Amino acid sequence: MDNAYPCPACGARALLDSGCTGCGRPPHPAAAEVIRLDREIVVLDGEVTRARQAYEGLAGRLAAIRRRRNELAATVRAEFPVAAGPVPTRPVAAGPVPTRPVAAGPVPTRPVAAGPVPTRPVAAGPVPTRPVAAGPVPTRPVAAGPFAAPVGGWRPGPALPASRPGGAETSSRAVQWLLFVLGGLLLGTAATVFTAVAWSSVGITGRALILLAFTALLLAVPLVARWRGLRGTAETFAAVGLLLVLLDGYAVWAVDLFGVTGWPGSRYAALVAVISVAVAVGYARLSRLTVPWFAALIGAQPVLPLLAAEARPEPAGWAVVFVAVALLDLAVFVLLRRRPEHVAGEGAATTPGVLLGGQVVAGLGYAGALLLAGGCALVPLLVGRAGGIPLLAGGPMLLVALTAFATALLLGDGTVRALTAGVLVPVLAGALLRPVAELRSSVLLVVAALVVAALAGAVRLLPAGWRPGPRIGALLVAGGTATLTTVVAVVLAGAAVGRSVPPWRGPRRDRPTPGAGSCRWRWP
């Protein structure tokens, strides 16, 4: 082993055994280690470069093979579609994975050019160097085996995909769904225009046949498309087919097919909506598709309002109807929220995305119906009577507030529960005081004070965790009552003062008042 190194003091040749041959200094192990590490760095750099090139070549081949395999597999699946189910697999014999052995022995290296080895100058001056003999630098052998350790401490990372200029700006699946949606919209528009415009030019028999043929065709296509694995096509045609069911109802009304024009329009519309919902639910169970469930949920929204429209209810009645619609949407929301994901035999209707979409639609329907109910309930509260009865003036608004509070108890967290409970207290106070203001306004302030005291006592009886929201509501009621009392007192006092102006004056001795001859009292 060559343990020679240049002396860091004088630059002469030194050995680890005997020291410097020029100045006689003892051996310097650190200087010798620097020279040895310089040589090893050169060797390891070459090994790392070759290993990196070999790895990148193999990673590129692997990526190309996988890409080719996926393309061929996609072609085979498109040519021979199979039904969903477990795919049979071939058992693989247990044992080590065969690998290509690596021949043992030193790794060939390139020769190092002869020349001085650059060193860093020290305090005593630059260190002279000695020439290095030309020839291959000895290296250590690499252990053979299927799991040989990486050379030089370098561990390969994942191969980076080759950048492809002019790549796609979006995925093929997104483009596919966009085309499906546009196609469905165009087809639905065409069906609507045909029903509204060209319908009158066809006879009664032709109309019936067209209705049956188109409806049956558009509802049968999704079943075939789903069997063929074309789920996007199936969903699109299912949406158009269910839209055609509604158009069938309009067409039947337009031609008075069964004398339906003699019915009230709202009742017939409600019947069409109920039939559409029933068809959508049954078709969803049959086809295992997603769109029919959404169609059923959306189609069920106007059923109760249409049934109630024939009775021409007052705003209080409409408030009750919209509260019923909100409760229906709330039931659907809770059912979807508690429904397990990926139920066997339900298809894509129980995937997380579909369940979330259903919750969003049901939540929007609930919020809209409750807002409409609140707007309708505000009318009898302002007018002072509901259904002609003053005692029920605050009933609809109290029903809306109770619905919101029940929803918060069922689904909300502590903050939402406290907020709805805080709103419920003023609504309850308004429902109690509005009939008094309508029937016995003279005792309104007394009754208001009693209501405030009763609400404060009721809040004290609640558990500690339930008090924050109702306490704030009770404080608002107390503050509003106190403000109202102050305003009424100021107004009444101002009216009394106004009636006493100008001040009254009696007759004086020097100015007798006409017609006061019988008066015997005078100012002093």
HELIX and SHEET records of a PDB file:
HELIX    1   1 PRO A   29  GLU A   79  1                                  51    
HELIX    2   2 VAL A  151  GLY A  153  5                                   3    
HELIX    3   3 SER A  172  ALA A  196  1                                  25    
HELIX    4   4 ALA A  198  SER A  201  5                                   4    
HELIX    5   5 ILE A  204  TRP A  227  1                                  24    
HELIX    6   6 ARG A  231  VAL A  255  1                                  25    
HELIX    7   7 VAL A  260  GLY A  262  5                                   3    
HELIX    8   8 GLY A  265  SER A  287  1                                  23    
HELIX    9   9 VAL A  291  GLY A  299  1                                   9    
HELIX   10  10 VAL A  303  ALA A  309  1                                   7    
HELIX   11  11 PRO A  315  ARG A  338  1                                  24    
HELIX   12  12 GLY A  347  THR A  350  5                                   4    
HELIX   13  13 PRO A  352  VAL A  383  1                                  32    
HELIX   14  14 PRO A  390  LEU A  392  5                                   3    
HELIX   15  15 GLY A  395  LEU A  411  1                                  17    
HELIX   16  16 GLY A  414  LEU A  439  1                                  26    
HELIX   17  17 SER A  441  VAL A  443  5                                   3    
HELIX   18  18 LEU A  444  LEU A  461  1                                  18    
HELIX   19  19 ALA A  464  TRP A  466  5                                   3    
HELIX   20  20 PRO A  468  ARG A  499  1                                  32    
SHEET    1   A 3 ALA A   4  PRO A   6  0                                        
SHEET    2   A 3 ARG A  13  LEU A  15 -1                                        
SHEET    3   A 3 GLY A  19  CYS A  20 -1                                        
END                                                                             
